[in-house]
Amino acid sequence: MPSGSNSLAHTEFRCTQCGGTLHPDEGQIFLTCPYCSSAVYLDKSKVVFHWSLRRTLTPDAAAANLRRWMAGNQTVKDLDRKSKVVSAAFQYFPVWYVKSRGANAGKESVFIEPAAAISVSEIKSLEIPSGDLQKYDPALDSDAVQPTVPFPAMLDWLTGRGVEPAAIAEAALVHLPIYIFKYEFGGHTYTTMVEGASGKVFANIFPAKAEAPYLVVAIVATAGFLCVSSFPIIGYLTAQEAGVGVGLLACLIAGGLFAIPVFALSAYVSAKV
């Protein structure tokens, strides 16, 4: 298959599914195989499957998923109430979906790489069940983002991750239904993506829950209970066996009393952070 030409016109490609000869028109990169009806994507050096995921979330459902994520344990306290969504957009975003066979008894690995520029790189961690893929429908074109990352560039990325091109068993261009939300909090604007098929939320940068207050509570609790647990040892060193009983009693009393402020501090941190 020629790879150095500047045009797809008058170039023959083979369908990935049936092997039939494809004759794309000038500038055509998406087409349907006339022999097996497979949707394919044409790169100057490769013919790959062209799939999409069916959107299952409505805009309201996607916004609700975003709010639930904001109210979760990863983000600052009350982010769902204190933030303001300033924009929401829907699109079918293209990703390269590659299956690679490893050296160990044909073990298969799946890799996902963005096929266009996107600020939320976490999309690469998305799991796409192959059974949910369906033939790309040209009716989606109005909402679809055109791929700008060529197939060879994606192969270079995978090679950098230790994946040899010869080990690739299947490649496809998949258009994912995604909702992109922008929200404001604390004088900053953040971008979050909700995948429209599974409802999963992805964000690179967000107002994360501060870890320092929890570390302080953990250090205080650990140090305090270590001191209390040493009472029996101190009793033994001062009064031998008789001192052990006194030390245990003191340990129980002091431990119970110390637990009260520790629990109170933990509750305060959980409520405020």
BAVO-652875 format. One record per residue: x, y, z of N, C-alpha, C in turn. Coordinates in nm, 2 decimals. Example, Ala and Ser with C-alpha at 12.3 -4.5 7.8 and 13.67 -1.06 7.14 Angstrom:
# residues 2
   neast  nnorth     nup  caeast  canorth    caup   ceast  cnorth     cup
    1.32   -0.57    0.78    1.23    -0.45    0.78    1.32   -0.33    0.78
    1.28   -0.22    0.71    1.37    -0.11    0.71    1.29    0.00    0.79
***
This chain:
# residues 273
   neast  nnorth     nup  caeast  canorth    caup   ceast  cnorth     cup
    0.08   -0.12    0.00    0.00     0.00    0.00    0.09    0.12    0.00
    0.07    0.22   -0.09    0.15     0.33   -0.09    0.14    0.42    0.03
    0.25    0.48    0.07    0.24     0.56    0.19    0.30    0.70    0.17
    0.36    0.72    0.06    0.42     0.85    0.04    0.35    0.95   -0.04
    0.23    0.91   -0.10    0.16     1.00   -0.19    0.09    1.11   -0.10
    0.06    1.22   -0.17    0.00     1.33   -0.10   -0.15    1.33   -0.12
   -0.20    1.24   -0.19   -0.35     1.23   -0.22   -0.39    1.09   -0.21
   -0.52    1.07   -0.17   -0.58     0.94   -0.17   -0.64    0.91   -0.31
   -0.65    1.00   -0.39   -0.72     0.98   -0.52   -0.64    0.88   -0.60
   -0.72    0.79   -0.67   -0.67     0.69   -0.77   -0.57    0.59   -0.69
   -0.59    0.58   -0.56   -0.51     0.49   -0.48   -0.59    0.37   -0.44
   -0.55    0.25   -0.45   -0.62     0.13   -0.41   -0.59    0.10   -0.27
   -0.69    0.07   -0.19   -0.68     0.02   -0.06   -0.75   -0.11   -0.04
   -0.71   -0.19    0.06   -0.78    -0.32    0.08   -0.86   -0.31    0.21
   -0.99   -0.35    0.20   -1.07    -0.35    0.32   -1.02   -0.44    0.43
   -1.01   -0.39    0.55   -0.96    -0.47    0.66   -1.04   -0.59    0.69
   -1.17   -0.59    0.66   -1.26    -0.69    0.69   -1.26   -0.81    0.59
   -1.28   -0.77    0.46   -1.30    -0.87    0.36   -1.19   -0.87    0.25
   -1.10   -0.77    0.25   -1.00    -0.77    0.16   -1.04   -0.71    0.02
   -1.16   -0.66    0.01   -1.20    -0.60   -0.11   -1.13   -0.47   -0.15
   -1.12   -0.44   -0.28   -1.04    -0.32   -0.32   -1.13   -0.20   -0.30
   -1.08   -0.10   -0.24   -1.15     0.03   -0.22   -1.09    0.14   -0.31
   -1.17    0.22   -0.37   -1.13     0.33   -0.45   -1.18    0.46   -0.40
   -1.12    0.52   -0.30   -1.17     0.65   -0.25   -1.16    0.76   -0.35
   -1.25    0.85   -0.33   -1.25     0.98   -0.41   -1.14    1.07   -0.35
   -1.11    1.18   -0.42   -1.02     1.28   -0.38   -1.06    1.33   -0.24
   -0.97    1.32   -0.15   -0.99     1.38   -0.01   -1.08    1.30    0.08
   -1.13    1.18    0.03   -1.22     1.10    0.11   -1.14    1.02    0.21
   -1.18    1.02    0.34   -1.11     0.94    0.44   -1.20    0.85    0.51
   -1.33    0.87    0.50   -1.43     0.78    0.56   -1.51    0.72    0.44
   -1.53    0.59    0.44   -1.62     0.53    0.34   -1.66    0.40    0.39
   -1.76    0.34    0.32   -1.82     0.21    0.35   -1.78    0.11    0.24
   -1.73    0.00    0.28   -1.68    -0.10    0.19   -1.80   -0.15    0.10
   -1.80   -0.15   -0.03   -1.91    -0.19   -0.11   -1.93   -0.34   -0.11
   -1.84   -0.41   -0.06   -1.85    -0.56   -0.06   -1.91   -0.62    0.07
   -1.86   -0.56    0.19   -1.90    -0.62    0.31   -1.97   -0.51    0.40
   -1.98   -0.39    0.35   -2.05    -0.28    0.42   -1.98   -0.24    0.55
   -1.85   -0.27    0.57   -1.78    -0.23    0.69   -1.75   -0.08    0.67
   -1.76   -0.01    0.78   -1.71     0.13    0.79   -1.56    0.14    0.81
   -1.49    0.21    0.72   -1.35     0.21    0.74   -1.30    0.35    0.73
   -1.18    0.37    0.79   -1.11     0.50    0.79   -0.98    0.48    0.71
   -0.95    0.58    0.62   -0.84     0.57    0.53   -0.73    0.67    0.58
   -0.62    0.61    0.62   -0.50     0.69    0.64   -0.41    0.67    0.52
   -0.32    0.75    0.49   -0.23     0.74    0.37   -0.15    0.61    0.37
   -0.14    0.55    0.49   -0.06     0.43    0.50   -0.13    0.31    0.56
   -0.26    0.33    0.59   -0.33     0.22    0.66   -0.48    0.23    0.64
   -0.54    0.11    0.63   -0.69     0.11    0.63   -0.73    0.04    0.77
   -0.81    0.11    0.84   -0.85     0.05    0.97   -1.00    0.06    0.99
   -1.05   -0.02    1.08   -1.19    -0.02    1.10   -1.24    0.12    1.15
   -1.36    0.15    1.13   -1.41     0.28    1.18   -1.54    0.25    1.26
   -1.53    0.26    1.40   -1.64     0.23    1.49   -1.69    0.35    1.56
   -1.80    0.34    1.63   -1.84     0.44    1.73   -1.91    0.37    1.84
   -1.92    0.44    1.96   -1.99     0.39    2.07   -2.13    0.46    2.07
   -2.23    0.39    2.10   -2.37     0.45    2.11   -2.38    0.53    2.23
   -2.43    0.65    2.22   -2.46     0.74    2.33   -2.58    0.69    2.41
   -2.56    0.67    2.54   -2.67     0.63    2.63   -2.71    0.73    2.73
   -2.63    0.83    2.75   -2.65     0.94    2.85   -2.71    1.06    2.78
   -2.82    1.11    2.84   -2.87     1.24    2.80   -2.79    1.35    2.86
   -2.80    1.47    2.81   -2.72     1.58    2.87   -2.75    1.60    3.02
   -2.88    1.58    3.06   -2.91     1.59    3.21   -2.84    1.48    3.29
   -2.84    1.36    3.23   -2.78     1.25    3.30   -2.63    1.27    3.31
   -2.57    1.32    3.21   -2.42     1.35    3.21   -2.39    1.45    3.32
   -2.48    1.56    3.32   -2.45     1.66    3.43   -2.47    1.60    3.57
   -2.57    1.51    3.58   -2.59     1.45    3.71   -2.46    1.36    3.75
   -2.40    1.29    3.66   -2.28     1.22    3.68   -2.17    1.31    3.72
   -2.16    1.42    3.66   -2.06     1.52    3.70   -2.08    1.57    3.84
   -2.20    1.60    3.88   -2.23     1.64    4.02   -2.19    1.53    4.12
   -2.23    1.41    4.09   -2.19     1.30    4.18   -2.04    1.29    4.20
   -1.97    1.30    4.09   -1.82     1.30    4.10   -1.77    1.41    4.18
   -1.83    1.53    4.16   -1.79     1.65    4.24   -1.81    1.63    4.39
   -1.91    1.55    4.42   -1.95     1.53    4.56   -1.87    1.41    4.62
   -1.79    1.35    4.54   -1.71     1.23    4.59   -1.59    1.26    4.68
   -1.51    1.16    4.70   -1.40     1.17    4.79   -1.28    1.23    4.73
   -1.27    1.24    4.60   -1.15     1.29    4.54   -1.14    1.45    4.54
   -1.26    1.51    4.54   -1.26     1.66    4.53   -1.28    1.72    4.66
   -1.26    1.86    4.66   -1.27     1.93    4.78   -1.42    1.93    4.83
   -1.43    1.96    4.96   -1.57     1.95    5.02   -1.67    2.05    4.95
   -1.78    1.99    4.92   -1.89     2.07    4.86   -1.86    2.13    4.73
   -1.78    2.06    4.65   -1.75     2.12    4.51   -1.87    2.12    4.43
   -1.96    2.02    4.45   -2.08     2.02    4.37   -2.17    2.14    4.39
   -2.17    2.19    4.51   -2.25     2.31    4.55   -2.18    2.44    4.53
   -2.05    2.44    4.54   -1.97     2.57    4.54   -1.92    2.60    4.40
   -1.92    2.51    4.31   -1.87     2.53    4.17   -1.99    2.58    4.08
   -1.95    2.63    3.97   -2.05     2.68    3.87   -2.01    2.63    3.73
   -2.10    2.55    3.67   -2.08     2.50    3.53   -2.10    2.62    3.44
   -2.00    2.65    3.36   -2.01     2.76    3.27   -2.03    2.72    3.12
   -2.00    2.60    3.09   -2.03     2.55    2.95   -2.04    2.40    2.95
   -2.12    2.35    2.85   -2.13     2.21    2.83   -2.14    2.18    2.68
   -2.07    2.09    2.63   -2.07     2.06    2.49   -2.06    1.91    2.47
   -2.13    1.86    2.36   -2.12     1.72    2.32   -2.05    1.70    2.19
   -1.98    1.59    2.18   -1.91     1.56    2.06   -1.87    1.41    2.05
   -1.85    1.37    1.93   -1.80     1.23    1.91   -1.65    1.25    1.89
   -1.57    1.21    1.99   -1.43     1.23    1.99   -1.35    1.11    1.94
   -1.26    1.13    1.84   -1.19     1.01    1.78   -1.07    0.96    1.87
   -1.06    0.83    1.88   -0.94     0.77    1.95   -0.89    0.66    1.86
   -0.77    0.63    1.87   -0.71     0.51    1.81   -0.73    0.39    1.91
   -0.78    0.29    1.86   -0.81     0.17    1.95   -0.73    0.05    1.89
   -0.63    0.01    1.96   -0.53    -0.09    1.91   -0.53   -0.21    2.00
   -0.53   -0.33    1.94   -0.51    -0.46    2.01   -0.38   -0.51    1.97
   -0.30   -0.55    2.07   -0.16    -0.60    2.04   -0.15   -0.73    2.11
   -0.08   -0.82    2.04   -0.05    -0.96    2.10    0.09   -0.96    2.15
    0.10   -1.00    2.28    0.24    -1.01    2.34    0.30   -1.14    2.31
    0.42   -1.15    2.36    0.50    -1.27    2.33    0.46   -1.39    2.42
    0.38   -1.36    2.53    0.34    -1.47    2.62    0.21   -1.54    2.57
    0.22   -1.64    2.49    0.11    -1.72    2.45   -0.01   -1.63    2.39
    0.03   -1.53    2.31   -0.07    -1.45    2.25   -0.15   -1.37    2.34
   -0.10   -1.33    2.45   -0.18    -1.25    2.54   -0.21   -1.11    2.48
   -0.33   -1.07    2.48   -0.37    -0.95    2.41   -0.38   -0.83    2.51
   -0.33   -0.72    2.46   -0.34    -0.59    2.53   -0.41   -0.49    2.44
   -0.48   -0.40    2.51   -0.55    -0.29    2.44   -0.49   -0.16    2.47
   -0.47   -0.08    2.37   -0.42     0.06    2.39   -0.51    0.16    2.33
   -0.53    0.27    2.39   -0.61     0.38    2.34   -0.53    0.51    2.34
   -0.53    0.57    2.22   -0.45     0.70    2.21   -0.55    0.80    2.14
   -0.55    0.92    2.19   -0.63     1.03    2.12   -0.59    1.04    1.98
   -0.69    1.06    1.89   -0.67     1.08    1.75   -0.68    1.23    1.71
   -0.70    1.31    1.82   -0.71     1.46    1.80   -0.67    1.52    1.93
   -0.65    1.65    1.93   -0.60     1.72    2.05   -0.72    1.73    2.15
   -0.68    1.70    2.28   -0.78     1.70    2.39   -0.70    1.74    2.51
   -0.76    1.82    2.60   -0.70     1.86    2.72   -0.71    1.75    2.83
   -0.80    1.66    2.82   -0.82     1.56    2.92   -0.75    1.43    2.87
   -0.62    1.41    2.90   -0.55     1.30    2.85   -0.58    1.17    2.92
   -0.66    1.18    3.03   -0.70     1.06    3.10   -0.79    0.97    3.02
   -0.84    1.02    2.91   -0.92     0.94    2.82   -0.85    0.81    2.77
   -0.71    0.81    2.78   -0.64     0.69    2.74   -0.66    0.57    2.84
   -0.71    0.60    2.96   -0.74     0.49    3.06   -0.88    0.44    3.04
   -0.95    0.49    2.95   -1.09     0.44    2.93   -1.09    0.29    2.88
   -1.18    0.21    2.93   -1.20     0.08    2.88   -1.32    0.07    2.79
   -1.29    0.02    2.67   -1.40     0.02    2.56   -1.43   -0.13    2.54
   -1.54   -0.18    2.59   -1.58    -0.32    2.56   -1.60   -0.34    2.41
   -1.52   -0.43    2.35   -1.53    -0.45    2.20   -1.67   -0.49    2.16
   -1.75   -0.55    2.24   -1.89    -0.58    2.21   -1.98   -0.46    2.20
   -1.94   -0.35    2.25   -2.02    -0.23    2.24   -1.99   -0.14    2.12
   -1.89   -0.18    2.04   -1.86    -0.11    1.92   -1.96   -0.13    1.81
   -1.99   -0.03    1.74   -2.08    -0.05    1.62   -2.03    0.03    1.50
   -2.08   -0.01    1.39   -2.04     0.06    1.26   -2.07    0.21    1.27
   -1.97    0.29    1.23   -1.99     0.43    1.23   -2.09    0.47    1.13
   -2.18    0.56    1.18   -2.29     0.61    1.10   -2.26    0.75    1.05
   -2.26    0.78    0.92   -2.23     0.91    0.87   -2.32    1.02    0.93
   -2.44    0.98    0.98   -2.53     1.07    1.04   -2.47    1.14    1.17
   -2.36    1.08    1.22   -2.29     1.14    1.34   -2.19    1.25    1.30
   -2.17    1.27    1.17   -2.07     1.36    1.12   -2.08    1.50    1.18
   -2.20    1.55    1.20   -2.22     1.69    1.25   -2.16    1.71    1.39
   -2.16    1.60    1.47   -2.10     1.61    1.60   -1.96    1.55    1.62
   -1.91    1.50    1.51   -1.78     1.42    1.52   -1.66    1.52    1.49
   -1.56    1.49    1.58   -1.44     1.57    1.56   -1.35    1.49    1.46
   -1.29    1.56    1.37   -1.21     1.50    1.26   -1.08    1.46    1.32
   -1.03    1.34    1.29   -0.89     1.30    1.35   -0.78    1.38    1.29
   -0.69    1.42    1.37   -0.57     1.50    1.32   -0.44    1.43    1.35
   -0.45    1.32    1.42   -0.32     1.24    1.45   -0.31    1.13    1.36
   -0.22    1.13    1.26   -0.21     1.02    1.16   -0.18    0.89    1.23
   -0.21    0.78    1.16   -0.19     0.64    1.21   -0.04    0.62    1.24
    0.05    0.66    1.15    0.20     0.64    1.18    0.24    0.71    1.30
    0.19    0.83    1.33    0.22     0.90    1.45    0.18    0.83    1.58
    0.06    0.77    1.57    0.01     0.69    1.68    0.10    0.56    1.70
    0.15    0.50    1.59    0.24     0.39    1.60    0.37    0.43    1.67
    0.41    0.55    1.64    0.54     0.59    1.70    0.52    0.60    1.85
    0.40    0.65    1.90    0.37     0.66    2.04    0.37    0.52    2.10
    0.31    0.43    2.03    0.30     0.29    2.09    0.44    0.23    2.09
    0.52    0.26    1.99    0.66     0.20    1.99    0.74    0.26    2.11
    0.71    0.38    2.14    0.78     0.44    2.26    0.73    0.38    2.39
    0.62    0.31    2.39    0.57     0.24    2.51    0.60    0.09    2.50
    0.68    0.05    2.40    0.73    -0.09    2.40    0.64   -0.18    2.31
    0.55   -0.12    2.23    0.46    -0.20    2.15    0.52   -0.20    2.01
    0.55   -0.32    1.96    0.61    -0.33    1.82    0.49   -0.33    1.72
    0.50   -0.25    1.61    0.40    -0.25    1.51    0.36   -0.39    1.46
    0.46   -0.48    1.45    0.43    -0.61    1.40    0.34   -0.69    1.49
    0.34   -0.65    1.62    0.25    -0.72    1.72    0.11   -0.68    1.72
    0.08   -0.57    1.64   -0.06    -0.52    1.64   -0.15   -0.61    1.56
   -0.25   -0.66    1.63   -0.35    -0.76    1.57   -0.47   -0.69    1.51
   -0.50   -0.57    1.56   -0.62    -0.50    1.51   -0.61   -0.36    1.55
   -0.65   -0.27    1.46   -0.65    -0.13    1.48   -0.79   -0.07    1.43
   -0.83    0.03    1.50   -0.96     0.09    1.46   -0.96    0.24    1.51
   -1.03    0.32    1.43   -1.06     0.45    1.47   -1.20    0.45    1.54
   -1.21    0.49    1.66   -1.34     0.48    1.73   -1.38    0.63    1.77
   -1.50    0.66    1.74   -1.56     0.79    1.78   -1.64    0.77    1.91
   -1.59    0.83    2.02   -1.65     0.82    2.15   -1.75    0.93    2.18
   -1.87    0.90    2.23   -1.96     1.01    2.27   -1.91    1.07    2.41
   -1.88    1.20    2.41   -1.83     1.26    2.53   -1.90    1.39    2.55
   -1.92    1.42    2.68   -1.97     1.56    2.72   -1.85    1.63    2.78
   -1.82    1.75    2.74   -1.71     1.83    2.80   -1.77    1.94    2.87
   -1.75    1.94    3.00   -1.80     2.05    3.09   -1.68    2.14    3.14
   -1.71    2.26    3.14   -1.61     2.36    3.21   -1.69    2.42    3.33
   -1.61    2.43    3.44   -1.68     2.48    3.56   -1.57    2.57    3.63
   -1.63    2.66    3.71   -1.54     2.76    3.78   -1.55    2.73    3.93
   -1.43    2.74    3.99   -1.42     2.72    4.14   -1.30    2.79    4.19
   -1.31    2.87    4.29   -1.20     2.94    4.35   -1.12    3.03    4.25
   -1.20    3.09    4.16   -1.13     3.18    4.06   -1.06    3.11    3.95
   -1.07    2.98    3.94   -1.01     2.90    3.83   -1.12    2.83    3.75
   -1.08    2.80    3.62   -1.17     2.72    3.54   -1.11    2.59    3.51
   -1.20    2.48    3.53   -1.15     2.35    3.51   -1.23    2.28    3.40
   -1.17    2.18    3.34   -1.24     2.10    3.24   -1.25    1.96    3.28
   -1.37    1.90    3.26   -1.40     1.76    3.30   -1.48    1.70    3.19
   -1.45    1.57    3.16   -1.52     1.50    3.06   -1.60    1.39    3.11
   -1.72    1.37    3.06   -1.81     1.26    3.10   -1.83    1.17    2.97
   -1.79    1.05    2.98   -1.81     0.96    2.86   -1.95    0.92    2.85
   -2.01    0.94    2.73   -2.15     0.93    2.71   -2.21    0.79    2.70
   -2.12    0.69    2.70   -2.17     0.55    2.70   -2.17    0.49    2.84
   -2.06    0.50    2.91   -2.05     0.44    3.04   -2.08    0.54    3.15
   -2.07    0.67    3.13   -2.10     0.77    3.23   -1.98    0.80    3.32
   -1.86    0.74    3.28   -1.74     0.76    3.36   -1.69    0.91    3.35
   -1.63    0.96    3.45   -1.59     1.10    3.46   -1.43    1.10    3.45
   -1.38    1.18    3.37   -1.23     1.19    3.36   -1.19    1.34    3.37
   -1.08    1.36    3.45   -1.03     1.50    3.47   -0.88    1.49    3.50
   -0.80    1.57    3.43   -0.66     1.57    3.46   -0.63    1.66    3.59
   -0.69    1.78    3.59   -0.67     1.88    3.69   -0.81    1.91    3.75
   -0.82    1.91    3.88   -0.94     1.94    3.95   -0.91    1.98    4.09
   -1.00    2.05    4.16   -0.98     2.09    4.30   -0.98    1.97    4.39
   -0.86    1.91    4.42   -0.85     1.79    4.49   -0.86    1.81    4.64
   -0.90    1.71    4.71   -0.91     1.71    4.86   -0.77    1.72    4.91
   -0.75    1.82    5.00   -0.62     1.84    5.06   -0.58    1.72    5.15
   -0.46    1.67    5.14   -0.41     1.56    5.21   -0.35    1.60    5.35
   -0.29    1.72    5.36   -0.22     1.76    5.48   -0.30    1.74    5.61
   -0.43    1.79    5.61   -0.50     1.78    5.74   -0.52    1.63    5.78
   -0.54    1.54    5.68   -0.55     1.40    5.72   -0.42    1.34    5.77
   -0.31    1.39    5.71   -0.18     1.34    5.76   -0.15    1.39    5.90
   -0.20    1.51    5.93   -0.18     1.56    6.07   -0.26    1.47    6.17
   -0.38    1.44    6.13   -0.46     1.36    6.22   -0.40    1.22    6.24
   -0.35    1.16    6.13   -0.28     1.03    6.14   -0.16    1.04    6.22
   -0.08    1.14    6.21    0.05     1.15    6.29    0.02    1.17    6.44
   -0.08    1.26    6.47   -0.12     1.28    6.61   -0.17    1.15    6.67
   -0.26    1.08    6.60   -0.32     0.96    6.65   -0.21    0.85    6.67
   -0.12    0.84    6.57   -0.02     0.73    6.59    0.07    0.77    6.70
    0.12    0.89    6.71    0.21     0.93    6.82    0.15    0.91    6.96
    0.02    0.95    6.97   -0.05     0.95    7.09   -0.07    0.80    7.14
   -0.12    0.72    7.05   -0.14     0.58    7.09   -0.01    0.50    7.11
    0.10    0.54    7.05    0.23     0.48    7.08    0.27    0.51    7.22
    0.25    0.64    7.26    0.28     0.68    7.39    0.20    0.60    7.50
    0.07    0.59    7.47   -0.02     0.52    7.57    0.02    0.38    7.58
    0.05    0.31    7.46    0.08     0.17    7.46    0.21    0.14    7.54
    0.29    0.24    7.57    0.42     0.22    7.64    0.40    0.21    7.79
    0.28    0.25    7.84    0.25     0.25    7.98    0.28    0.11    8.05
    0.24    0.00    8.00    0.27    -0.13    8.06    0.42   -0.15    8.07
    0.49   -0.11    7.96    0.64    -0.13    7.96    0.70   -0.05    8.07
    0.66    0.08    8.08    0.71     0.17    8.19    0.68    0.11    8.33
    0.56    0.05    8.34    0.52    -0.01    8.47    0.61   -0.12    8.51
    0.64   -0.21    8.41    0.73    -0.32    8.43    0.87   -0.28    8.47
    0.92   -0.18    8.41    1.05    -0.13    8.44    1.06   -0.07    8.57
    0.95   -0.01    8.62    0.95     0.06    8.75    0.91   -0.03    8.87
    0.82   -0.12    8.85    0.77    -0.21    8.96    0.75   -0.35    8.92
    0.82   -0.40    8.82    0.82    -0.54    8.78    0.67   -0.58    8.75
    0.63   -0.70    8.79    0.50    -0.76    8.75    0.39   -0.67    8.80
    0.40   -0.62    8.92    0.30    -0.54    8.98    0.27   -0.41    8.90
    0.38   -0.36    8.84    0.37    -0.24    8.76    0.30   -0.26    8.63
    0.30   -0.39    8.58    0.24    -0.42    8.45    0.09   -0.40    8.45
    0.03   -0.45    8.57   -0.12    -0.43    8.58   -0.15   -0.29    8.59
   -0.08   -0.21    8.67   -0.11    -0.07    8.68   -0.09    0.00    8.54
    0.01   -0.04    8.47    0.04     0.02    8.34   -0.07   -0.01    8.24
   -0.12   -0.14    8.24   -0.23    -0.18    8.15   -0.36   -0.09    8.18
   -0.39   -0.08    8.31   -0.51     0.00    8.35   -0.49    0.15    8.31
   -0.37    0.20    8.33   -0.35     0.34    8.28   -0.36    0.35    8.13
   -0.31    0.24    8.06   -0.32     0.24    7.92   -0.46    0.25    7.87
   -0.55    0.17    7.93   -0.69     0.16    7.89   -0.76    0.30    7.91
   -0.73    0.35    8.03   -0.80     0.48    8.07   -0.75    0.59    7.98
   -0.61    0.60    7.97   -0.56     0.71    7.88   -0.59    0.69    7.74
   -0.60    0.57    7.69   -0.63     0.54    7.55   -0.78    0.58    7.52
   -0.87    0.55    7.61   -1.01     0.59    7.60   -1.02    0.74    7.60
   -0.95    0.81    7.69   -0.96     0.95    7.69   -0.90    1.02    7.57
   -0.79    0.96    7.52   -0.72     1.02    7.41   -0.80    1.00    7.28
   -0.88    0.89    7.27   -0.96     0.86    7.15   -1.06    0.97    7.13
   -1.11    1.03    7.23   -1.22     1.13    7.22   -1.18    1.25    7.13
   -1.07    1.32    7.17   -1.02     1.43    7.08   -0.98    1.39    6.94
   -0.92    1.27    6.93   -0.88     1.22    6.80   -1.00    1.20    6.71
   -1.11    1.14    6.76   -1.23     1.12    6.68   -1.29    1.26    6.65
   -1.29    1.35    6.74   -1.35     1.48    6.72   -1.27    1.56    6.61
   -1.13    1.54    6.62   -1.05     1.61    6.52   -1.07    1.55    6.38
   -1.09    1.42    6.37   -1.12     1.35    6.25   -1.25    1.40    6.19
   -1.35    1.41    6.27   -1.48     1.45    6.22   -1.48    1.59    6.17
   -1.40    1.68    6.24   -1.39     1.82    6.20   -1.32    1.83    6.07
   -1.21    1.75    6.05   -1.14     1.76    5.92   -1.22    1.71    5.81
   -1.30    1.60    5.83   -1.38     1.54    5.73   -1.49    1.64    5.69
   -1.54    1.71    5.78   -1.65     1.81    5.76   -1.60    1.93    5.68
   -1.48    1.97    5.71   -1.43     2.10    5.65   -1.35    2.08    5.52
   -1.28    1.97    5.51   -1.19     1.96    5.39   -1.26    1.89    5.27
***
